């Protein structure tokens, strides 16, 4: 399985670029992650066939790290080849982005900067894979 993070925001802050690249490298052999930065109408062109589309929104399902790991395991068992995570603009997701999403997750009830959201998602994906492998990275 592969993952795509699709956002209209740019990952500009050098320290956050470095942190994102760090988690991207850790995920390389587990759940490869690509970052796509698009214009408002460009989301549909980045949705691979049979992908599971997840919109990140503060009103989405608030999952624990273990629940996220379980969802990823479910997707793997369903032979879903790719996940697409959509991060909305400053004003949130567009109607179209909500329509194309299969489900909606919340990383936090707090409003997060887009760049921080990208890094947090990458870290949580790494944490989820560590939980799946029973590695000591995650602590309850």
N, C-alpha and C positions, 0 to 999 in steps of 0.2 A: 504494500500500500504506500502511496505517496500523498503528500499534502501540499496545498497551495494556500498562500495567504494573499488575498486580493484586497487592495485598498487604494483609494484615491489620494491618500496622504503619502508623503514621501518620508523615508527614513533618513533624515538629514543630520541629526546630531551624531558626531563621530563616536562618542562613547557608547551610544545605543546601537550604532552600526556594528561596533566591535562586539558588543554583547550578543546581538542577534547572530552574527557570524559564528560566535563561539557555540551557541546552541545548535545552529545549523550544522556545524561540524560534528557535534556530538550525536546528532540525529541521522547523520549521513547513511549509516548502515542499519538504522532501525525504522525510521519514518522520514525519508528525505523530504525536506521542506524548501519550497521555492517562494520567493516574494515577488508579487506582480503589482506594479503601481499603474493604475488605469485612470482614464477620464470617466466621468459620470456614466456614460452610456456603454462603457467597454466591458462590463462584467460578464455579459452573456457569452462573449467570444472566448472567455477563459474557463468555461465549464466543460471539462472532459465528459464524454459519454459515460453513463453509469456512475458518475461521481456523486458523493453525498455532500450537499451544500449546507453549510452551517453559518448562519448570520450571527455575528457577535453584537449583542445589544443588552443594555442594562436591564431590560424587561424580560430577557430570555431566561431559560432554566439555569438556576444557580447550582452548578455541580461541585462536589468536592473533588479533590484530586483522584481519589479512589474511584469515584463514580465516572470521572472522565476516562480513566484507564479502562474501566469496564465497558464503556461505550465504544472505545477504540477496539477492544477485543471483540465486541459484537460486530462491528463493521468488518473486521478481518474475517470472522466466521461467515459473514454474508458475502464474502468475496468482493467487497467494494474496492475497486482499484485505486480510487483517489478521493481525498477529502478536499473540499474548497471552503476556506473560512473567509467570510466577507466582513471587512471592517468598514463601517460607514464614514461619512464625512463629519465635519464639526457639528452639523445639525442632525446627525443620526443617519440611519439607513433610508434609502429612497423606497418608494412603494415597489418599484421593480425589484430591488434587492430583496425585499421581504417576500415578494411573490416567488422568486426563483429558489429561495431557501427551503430546504426540507425540514429544518428545525432551527431554533434560536437558542443560543447559550449566552450566559452572562459571566464575564470574568470577575465582575465586582458590581456591587450596587453603587459604587462611586463612579463618577464620570472620569474617565481616564484619557490622557493625551493619546492621540493615535500612535505616535511613535512608541510610547511606553506599552501600549496594548500589543503591538507587534512582538515586542521582546517578551512580555509576560506570556503571550500565547506560545511562543517558541519554548520558553522554559517549562510551561505546563505540559506541553507535548513531550518534552524530554522526561519530565517527572512521571508522566503516565507510562512511558515505555520502561522506565526504571521499576515502577510498581509491577508492571506485567512480568518483568524478569526477576522479581523478588530481590532486586538490588537494594543496598542500604541507603540510597540517596534520599528517599522519602521517609519521614518520621511522623508517626501519628501523635 
